[in-house]
Amino acid sequence: MGVIIENNIWEPNPALYLFIFISCCLSIYCLPNSGSTTRSTPAVFDHAPSSSFLRFQRSFLLIFSLSSVMEGLLAVFGEYELAYPGVSSEKMVISLCIGYAAALFVGTFLGMLSDLIGQRKVCLLFCLLHLFVAIWKRVTGHPSVWLASICLSLASTIFFFNFETWMVVEHDKLEQRQDSVNDMFWLMTFVESASYIGSQVVGNWLIGGHEKTSSLAPSSAVVIMALIALAYVSRGWREDPESIVLKDYQTKFHTCILGDKRVWLLSWTQATVHFSVAVFWIIWAPTIVADGREVLLGLIYPCLLGAKMLGSTAFPWFSSGPLSLRTEECLAYACIVMGFVTSIVAFDYQDIEILVMLFCIFHACVGLVLPSLARLRTMYVPNELRGGMMSLSIAPSNALMLFFLIQRGFYQRIENSTIIVMAALGLFSAAGCMYMLKRLGKQPHQNWHKL
């Protein structure tokens, strides 16, 4: 008698997408008024009284969305473009190592460059890096792994610090209330995640099931979006950065950043969160398919980003709504939850449903943590030093990722579970840092700036 082997491909329950979508809509619809505990349904931009400020917000969100889609196409199809032509796993590891090395040794100083020359010029550099790599892919088919990894890694570093810094600086110039800045923090996280999902849809549509003829189609989309972004930023956006002498910048940076214990605590928290997220996106797929079952990873990807969107909409509820907490407390609790989730994953559970649930919880916490960290940076970091502080804060994360990639990818001296445990320990230490920051910090909801 023959043995029939069933080949079941696991995919998420469609009800999960509906639940996340409805939850995000309800959370946004019922957003509390900043500074009020009464239930209401204000618009996101209620704190923007002037027409010029409304134009700035809409223009900023447009360019930020385009940039997020470009970054999303890189994240979704970066490994696919390497794997499809038959690139070995060793070369993929080399590509990752080169990228993290570039982010560590060059990207660390790009934030300081942004503070000195202005965020607009660095944004143009971001678009040029994406445009250069995309055109080269169209011309040569598969560009040098070295050059592509360096350019795209530097672009991702710029994306991390430059847009947030730009937004905060413009808010300060337009003399807007801190409430509107807080709204933009969570809205940026929300828009970024939604754009990543949109980039997956765009990429799948461009490929259209014809891998041999359309594998480079996402690069064409990046070329178009990069050209639009370049034209929009260069012609439609004016910037008058405050001139600052390099020596004065170094002196102020040493006093306000390197000499402030609170900024050190905040920087370490950012580094551990950045490290845990980087570890997750490298290890999540191998962890899910570790038991040998076939899984539609492309259907899990939007669930994770949807959970991140939902977490970002919870930020106003914890920062100024009926569930109001001090930002340090909120971050401490979120980091503890993330630490426990990653600790459970380190035991290598084979149940896919449990893993997806844990991954969604992790990303919901990430969606809450990112705007909370941005809010603390506004409290403790001067605007003219913000870019340098942000790029410097992720240097430990990039160094650890480079170390673990070398140890795991080339020498096989460390297991994936060990790397996940290290991420969990880092998150627990971040919770401790937030507890210390609360004791050293300012009074609840007090801003560093005089509004």
C-alpha positions in Angstrom: 0.0 0.0 0.0 1.4 3.3 -1.0 2.0 6.1 1.4 0.3 9.4 0.6 2.3 12.5 1.8 0.2 15.6 2.1 2.0 18.8 1.2 0.3 21.5 3.3 1.5 25.1 2.8 0.7 27.1 5.9 -0.7 30.6 5.5 -2.2 33.0 8.0 -5.9 33.1 8.6 -7.5 35.9 6.5 -9.4 37.0 9.7 -6.0 38.2 11.1 -5.7 40.8 8.4 -9.3 42.0 9.0 -8.6 42.2 12.8 -5.5 44.3 12.4 -7.1 46.6 9.9 -10.2 47.2 12.0 -8.1 47.7 15.2 -6.0 50.3 13.4 -9.1 52.1 12.2 -10.7 52.1 15.6 -7.5 53.2 17.3 -7.1 56.2 15.0 -10.8 57.1 15.0 -10.9 57.2 18.8 -7.6 59.0 19.2 -7.7 61.1 22.4 -7.0 64.8 22.4 -3.5 65.5 23.4 -3.5 66.8 26.9 -7.1 65.6 27.5 -8.5 62.4 28.9 -11.9 62.7 27.3 -12.9 60.5 24.5 -13.1 62.4 21.2 -12.3 61.9 17.5 -9.9 64.7 16.5 -8.1 64.8 13.2 -4.4 64.1 13.2 -3.6 67.6 12.1 -5.8 69.5 14.5 -2.6 71.0 16.1 -1.6 72.7 12.8 -3.3 76.1 12.7 -1.4 77.7 9.8 -1.8 76.8 6.1 2.0 76.9 5.7 2.4 74.3 8.4 -0.3 72.1 6.8 1.5 72.3 3.5 4.7 71.3 5.2 3.2 68.3 6.8 1.6 67.0 3.6 4.7 67.6 1.6 6.8 65.9 4.2 4.6 62.9 4.4 4.6 62.6 0.6 8.4 62.6 0.3 8.6 60.3 3.3 6.1 57.9 1.8 8.1 57.7 -1.5 11.3 57.1 0.5 9.7 54.4 2.5 8.5 52.6 -0.6 12.0 52.7 -2.0 13.3 51.3 1.3 10.5 48.7 1.3 11.4 47.5 -2.2 14.9 47.0 -1.0 13.8 45.1 2.1 11.3 42.9 0.3 13.2 42.1 -2.8 16.8 42.6 -1.8 17.5 38.9 -1.0 15.2 37.7 -3.8 17.4 39.6 -6.4 20.4 37.8 -5.0 18.9 34.4 -4.6 17.2 34.2 -8.0 20.4 34.3 -10.2 21.9 31.6 -7.9 24.1 33.7 -5.6 25.5 31.5 -2.9 24.7 31.9 0.8 28.3 32.8 1.5 28.1 35.8 -0.9 24.8 36.8 0.7 26.6 36.9 4.1 29.4 38.9 2.6 26.8 41.3 1.2 25.3 41.8 4.7 28.7 42.1 6.3 29.7 44.8 3.8 26.5 46.7 4.4 26.9 46.7 8.2 30.6 47.6 7.9 29.6 50.6 5.8 26.9 51.6 8.2 29.4 51.4 11.1 32.4 53.1 9.6 30.7 55.7 7.4 27.1 55.9 8.4 27.9 56.7 12.0 29.2 60.1 10.8 26.5 60.9 8.3 24.2 62.2 11.1 26.8 64.8 12.1 27.2 65.8 8.4 23.4 66.3 8.3 23.6 68.6 11.3 26.3 70.6 9.7 25.1 71.0 6.0 21.3 70.5 6.5 18.9 67.7 6.2 17.7 68.7 2.7 21.1 68.0 1.1 21.5 64.7 2.9 18.0 63.7 1.7 19.2 64.4 -1.9 22.1 62.1 -1.2 19.6 59.4 0.0 17.7 59.7 -3.3 20.9 59.7 -5.4 22.1 56.5 -3.7 18.9 54.6 -4.5 18.9 56.1 -8.0 22.5 55.0 -8.7 22.0 51.4 -7.6 18.6 51.1 -9.4 20.1 52.4 -12.7 23.1 50.2 -12.4 20.8 47.2 -11.9 18.9 48.0 -15.0 22.1 48.5 -17.0 24.2 45.6 -15.8 21.5 43.2 -14.6 23.3 42.4 -11.3 25.7 45.1 -9.9 28.6 44.5 -7.7 27.6 43.2 -4.4 30.2 45.4 -2.7 29.0 48.7 -4.2 25.3 47.9 -4.0 25.6 46.8 -0.3 27.5 50.0 0.6 25.2 52.4 -1.2 21.9 50.8 0.1 23.2 50.5 3.6 24.2 54.1 3.7 20.8 55.0 2.3 19.1 53.0 5.1 21.2 54.8 7.7 20.2 58.2 6.3 16.5 57.1 6.2 16.8 56.3 10.0 17.9 59.7 11.2 17.5 62.3 8.5 13.7 62.4 8.1 12.9 62.5 11.8 15.5 65.3 12.3 14.2 67.2 9.3 10.6 67.0 10.6 11.5 68.2 14.1 13.7 71.1 12.9 10.9 72.3 10.6 8.4 72.1 13.4 10.6 74.1 15.6 11.1 76.8 12.9 7.4 77.1 12.4 6.9 77.4 16.2 4.4 74.5 16.5 3.3 72.9 19.7 4.9 69.7 20.9 1.6 67.9 20.5 1.9 68.2 16.7 5.4 66.8 16.8 4.2 63.8 18.9 1.5 63.2 16.3 4.0 63.1 13.5 6.2 60.6 15.4 3.6 57.9 15.5 2.3 58.9 12.1 5.7 58.4 10.5 5.9 54.9 12.0 2.4 54.2 10.7 3.1 55.5 7.2 6.5 53.7 7.0 4.9 50.4 7.7 2.0 51.0 5.3 4.5 52.0 2.6 6.4 48.8 3.2 3.2 46.8 2.6 2.6 48.9 -0.5 6.1 48.3 -1.8 5.4 44.5 -1.5 2.2 45.0 -3.5 4.0 47.1 -6.1 6.9 44.7 -6.4 4.6 41.6 -6.9 2.6 43.5 -9.5 5.7 44.5 -11.4 7.1 41.0 -11.4 3.7 39.5 -12.3 4.9 35.9 -12.1 7.4 36.3 -14.9 10.6 36.1 -12.9 13.0 35.7 -15.8 11.8 38.9 -17.6 10.6 41.0 -14.7 13.0 40.3 -11.8 14.5 43.8 -12.3 11.2 45.5 -12.6 11.3 46.8 -9.0 14.5 48.7 -10.0 12.6 50.6 -12.7 10.0 51.7 -10.0 12.8 52.8 -7.8 14.3 54.9 -10.6 11.0 56.7 -11.2 10.3 57.3 -7.5 13.9 58.5 -6.9 13.7 61.0 -9.8 10.3 62.3 -8.5 11.8 62.6 -5.0 14.9 64.4 -6.3 12.8 66.9 -8.3 10.5 67.5 -5.4 13.1 68.1 -2.8 15.5 70.1 -5.0 12.9 72.4 -6.4 10.0 72.4 -4.1 11.7 72.5 -0.7 13.6 75.4 0.7 15.9 75.1 3.7 18.0 77.7 5.5 20.2 75.6 7.8 21.8 77.4 10.7 25.5 77.9 10.0 27.6 76.3 12.7 31.4 76.0 12.9 32.7 72.5 13.1 34.7 73.3 16.3 31.6 74.8 18.0 29.6 71.7 16.9 32.2 69.4 18.4 32.2 71.3 21.7 28.5 71.3 22.0 28.2 67.7 21.0 30.7 66.7 23.6 28.9 68.7 26.3 25.2 67.9 25.5 25.6 64.3 24.1 28.7 62.6 25.3 28.7 64.4 28.6 25.0 63.7 29.5 24.3 60.4 31.3 20.6 60.6 30.2 21.5 60.7 26.5 23.8 57.7 27.1 20.9 55.7 28.5 18.6 56.8 25.7 21.3 55.9 23.1 21.8 52.4 24.5 18.1 51.8 24.4 18.0 52.9 20.8 20.9 50.6 20.0 19.3 47.5 21.6 16.0 48.1 19.9 17.8 48.6 16.6 19.8 45.4 17.1 16.8 43.3 18.1 14.9 44.5 15.0 17.9 43.7 12.7 18.3 40.3 14.3 14.6 39.6 13.8 14.5 40.4 10.1 17.5 38.2 9.4 16.3 35.2 11.4 12.5 35.3 11.3 12.2 33.3 8.1 14.7 30.6 8.9 13.0 30.2 12.3 9.5 29.7 10.9 10.6 27.1 8.3 13.0 25.4 10.7 10.7 22.4 11.0 10.7 21.8 7.2 7.1 22.8 6.5 6.3 25.1 3.6 5.1 28.5 4.5 3.9 31.5 2.5 6.3 34.0 4.0 4.9 36.8 1.7 1.5 36.5 3.5 3.1 36.7 7.0 5.1 39.9 6.1 2.1 42.2 6.0 0.8 40.8 9.3 4.0 41.8 11.0 3.9 45.3 9.5 0.2 45.6 10.3 1.0 44.8 13.9 3.6 47.5 13.9 1.0 50.0 12.5 -1.4 49.0 15.3 1.4 49.6 17.9 2.1 53.0 16.5 -1.6 54.0 16.9 -1.4 53.1 20.5 1.3 55.7 21.2 -1.2 58.6 21.7 -3.2 56.5 24.2 -0.1 56.0 26.4 1.5 59.4 25.9 -1.5 61.8 26.4 -4.7 59.7 26.5 -6.6 57.9 29.2 -3.8 55.3 29.6 -1.3 58.1 30.1 2.2 56.9 31.3 5.5 58.6 31.5 7.4 57.8 28.3 10.2 56.1 30.2 7.7 53.8 31.9 6.0 53.0 28.6 9.3 52.1 27.0 10.4 50.0 30.0 7.2 47.9 29.8 7.4 47.5 26.0 11.1 46.5 26.1 10.3 43.9 28.8 7.5 42.4 26.6 9.8 42.4 23.6 12.6 40.7 25.7 10.2 37.9 26.9 9.0 37.4 23.3 12.5 37.0 21.9 13.4 34.7 24.8 10.5 32.4 23.9 11.6 32.4 20.3 15.1 31.5 21.3 13.8 28.1 22.5 12.9 27.4 18.8 9.2 26.6 19.0 8.1 24.6 16.0 4.4 25.7 16.1 4.1 28.3 13.4 0.9 29.8 14.9 2.7 30.6 18.1 5.7 32.0 16.3 3.5 34.3 14.2 1.6 35.5 17.3 4.9 36.2 19.1 6.3 38.0 16.0 3.1 40.2 15.8 3.4 41.1 19.5 7.1 42.0 19.0 6.2 44.3 16.1 3.3 45.9 18.0 5.8 46.8 20.7 8.2 48.1 18.1 5.5 50.4 16.7 5.0 51.8 20.2 8.7 52.1 21.0 9.9 54.0 18.0 7.7 57.1 18.5 8.4 56.9 22.2 12.1 57.1 21.6 11.7 59.9 19.2 9.7 61.8 21.9 12.5 61.3 24.5 15.1 62.6 21.9 13.0 65.8 21.6 13.2 66.1 25.4 16.9 65.5 25.9 18.7 66.3 22.6 19.0 69.7 21.0 17.7 69.9 17.4 21.1 71.0 16.0 22.7 67.8 17.4 19.9 65.3 16.8 21.2 63.7 13.6 24.6 63.1 15.0 23.2 61.6 18.2 20.9 59.3 16.2 23.5 58.0 13.9 26.0 57.5 16.7 23.4 55.7 18.8 23.1 52.8 16.4 26.8 52.3 16.0 26.9 49.6 18.8 24.1 47.8 17.0 25.9 47.8 13.7 29.1 46.6 15.4 27.4 43.7 17.1 25.5 42.7 13.9 28.8 42.7 12.0 30.5 40.5 14.7 27.6 38.0 14.8 27.4 37.7 11.1 31.1 36.9 10.8 30.9 34.4 13.6 27.7 32.7 12.4 28.1 33.1 8.6 31.8 32.2 8.2 33.0 30.3 11.2 29.7 28.7 12.5 30.8 29.4 16.0 27.4 30.7 17.2 23.8 29.5 16.8 20.8 31.6 15.8 19.3 31.0 19.2 22.3 32.5 20.9 22.0 35.6 18.8 18.3 35.9 19.7 19.1 35.5 23.4 21.7 38.3 23.1 18.9 40.5 21.6 16.6 39.6 24.5 19.3 40.5 27.1 19.8 43.8 25.3 16.1 44.6 25.5 16.0 43.8 29.2 19.0 46.1 29.7 17.1 48.8 27.8 14.2 48.5 30.3 16.7 49.0 33.1 18.1 52.1 31.3 14.6 53.5 31.0 14.1 53.0 34.8 17.3 54.9 35.4 16.3 57.6 33.0 13.1 58.1 34.8 14.9 58.7 38.0 17.5 61.0 36.4 15.0 62.6 34.0 12.7 65.6 34.0 9.2 65.9 35.3 6.5 64.1 33.5 5.7 65.4 30.0 8.2 68.3 30.3 9.8 69.1 27.0 13.5 70.1 26.5 12.4 73.0 24.3 10.6 76.1 25.5 7.3 76.1 23.7 
